Amino acid sequence: MVKLNNNLLKLETEDIFMNVGEKVSEYKKENPGVNLLNLGVGDVSLPIVPTVIKEMEKAVLELGNGKTFKGYGAYYGHDFLREKIVEEEYNSLNITKDEIYISIGTKTDTTNILELFDKKAKMCLFNPSYPIYRDGGIISGREIEYLELYEEDNFIPRIPKGKYDLIYICSPSNPLGIALPKNELKKWIEYAIANDSIILYDNVYESFITSDDVPHSIYEIDGAKRVAIEFRSFSKRASFTGIRCSYYVIPNELHLKGLDSKSININELWKKRTIAKFNGADYIVQKGAWATYLEQAKPEIRANINYYLENAKYIKEALESLSFKVFGGENAPFLWVKTRNNMSSWAYFDFLLNELNIVVIPGCIFGKKGDKYIRISALATREVTVESMERIKEYYEKEL
Amino acid sequence: MVKLNNNLLKLETEDIFMNVGEKVSEYKKENPGVNLLNLGVGDVSLPIVPTVIKEMEKAVLELGNGKTFKGYGAYYGHDFLREKIVEEEYNSLNITKDEIYISIGTKTDTTNILELFDKKAKMCLFNPSYPIYRDGGIISGREIEYLELYEEDNFIPRIPKGKYDLIYICSPSNPLGIALPKNELKKWIEYAIANDSIILYDNVYESFITSDDVPHSIYEIDGAKRVAIEFRSFSKRASFTGIRCSYYVIPNELHLKGLDSKSININELWKKRTIAKFNGADYIVQKGAWATYLEQAKPEIRANINYYLENAKYIKEALESLSFKVFGGENAPFLWVKTRNNMSSWAYFDFLLNELNIVVIPGCIFGKKGDKYIRISALATREVTVESMERIKEYYEKEL
């Protein structure tokens, strides 16, 4: 019998998230009619803005006409979108269209990118971190080491003494909701240059950045083009979670050691890999992504992001007024909140579900160091956000 | 320095196809104003049919409305599409919705699926065959053996004596344009059962099947559910090449040997892998794929397929009238044509390009046994098809 890739048997993420789902479903079944408020979900609650919808409608109609029909051909993305991204996102950073790859989602991109590297390249993940990086490493049978983050450091990662080849940094961070300022990221770029490492920089929450000291691209830091691949997405920025459009940058300055220690241009090589396994992203969605940069769309997009950031502010203020310890929420749509009375993530999850009918994500899903924390999302509607906080306030004010 | 996955350096397909592209570009540059006719392209020339366009327009509008907005959630595809596929494509074959995975293209699916198998599982490819299977194997560092196909057998593959773990069968075939009848496929299923092999059945040209003895699904053959994964696509059937929608079937009966030789349900395991690396296909496109099965859409879709099949018939008759040896074109939009005077693929490609200004694909791109053949596509417009054949006729009638 053909043998299995046994690494697949080690995947855990689905099971853990399933536990959340199952507990919620079970509770709903036993308590029909209850008004459950979901602050767990990482999905957006606002629809796609009108200007983008209009352009996607036009794109659909183009495909029904022989004169404007588009088929194969744009493996790395359509030029109209890659050029727009260069102009709008990497203006003054000297990134070219040829360094941009359009794709179907950062989950896929941050896991697929591992195909670039030798199997022995050692992965470094923060604990806690987004569990998908770990799963990507597990599927491909890689060695993974964890770098623990500490509350006393405000969860800013310490530069390791050891040598790692591949370092995943998610900033602004899911699940922590914090963003690394320029001076911290600079240390990582220096580390990577000194240790010949590659930084896989997951920057999908870039549009939520409000602090002046947080760079909008890793390439704002000198030397980053030699050591970093940046990932971004339209999912949270433009409510594209259901239609899928992401992009990533592989700078031409990035080289790896190939056979005979020859230095290889990774961007050129990844083009071959892309052609071999991918036929490009959907034209309609790429037109939509392009439309997010139209002058008319920009204030619409900004209003949605502000809506979520106001949710985050509301949650932060409400919880801090009750003496919760709250991290994040200023540069990301997530808040990382310490449980009460030293409770475990799961115990506090159960309490919120059973007593207050609020769903959150237990922090331990993101790694052992996430225990005793929960992740609260600011991506729900204002109504759900406000009512959740009122339930929590009512409970704790009674307690106090 | 982080080391490269050196397997990437062995990728050839891009280079070979680039050669075609470069030769064509060079010729155009040196001969501006020339009317080049392209019968090389695997892309469709007809736009998406009106009923499908209408439903995709509706889907776009849904996403602009908070009440009908769709985000994350359908990792394996939306139920409306999976249920429709079960009903329309696998009716009476007892395939369930949970065995269907919706995805973004068969190129991606047929290469990604290799992640399921132990690295040592030995791949078997036909020579000639679609080069992407080879590239997928190369990237993941797998051992590949080739099974040669012979003109004297009408390119029907001979059942091998040796033992292979993973066998790619593309039927109806790209590039050969032929389809394996049920009695031939039956032999492969028996081989796979006897040898504990898995058949990766690329059936993307299914809608072009016209012969009664060619099954529309591999699962029409007894036992196939234990040994075969079937891949299909909306690309050629519904002109979705630019918007990306495919699906594949992993039957619940398919088991592999895991740790301690335990038998593992592959469908369940692939769900975990899918969640770890994929967030589902675009909602708009899935609505479009669903709409291809509406009663109003069916005759529109059929008319497009018939258009290409009529192109194929026209090409076949034209070339046979000039004593060319022609294979395929009856169950697929491709024709596999022997060159004249024992010329190599590239020499004949050059002749057609330079003398008649017609672009085809040299057969050697699909493997060494493809040399001395060319692949002609029936997916161009009728005008391009007819004019190409007239140029060829004019040339050879003069010669005769």
Interface residues (C-beta under 8 A of the other chain):
Chain A: M1 V2 K3 L4 N5 N6 L8 L9 L11 T13 E14 D15 F17 G42 D43 V44 S45 L46 P47 I48 V49 P50 V52 I53 M56 E57 V60 L61 L63 G64 N65 G66 F69 K70 G71 Y72 G73 I104 G105 K107 T108 T111 N112 E115 L116 F117 D118 K119 K120 A121 I132 D135 G136 I139 D165 L166 D196 S197 I198 S239 T241 G242 I243 R244 H255 L256 K257 G258 L259 S263 I264 I266 L269 K271 K272 R273 I275 A276 K277 F278 N279 G280 A281 D282 Y283 I284 V285
Chain B: M1 V2 K3 L4 N5 N6 L8 L9 L11 T13 E14 D15 F17 V41 G42 D43 V44 S45 L46 P47 I48 V49 P50 V52 I53 M56 E57 V60 L61 L63 G64 N65 G66 F69 K70 G71 Y72 G73 I104 G105 K107 T108 T111 N112 E115 L116 F117 D118 K119 K120 A121 I132 D135 G136 I139 D165 L166 D196 S197 I198 S239 T241 G242 I243 R244 H255 L256 K257 G258 L259 S263 I264 I266 L269 K271 K272 R273 I275 A276 K277 F278 N279 G280 A281 D282 Y283 I284 V285
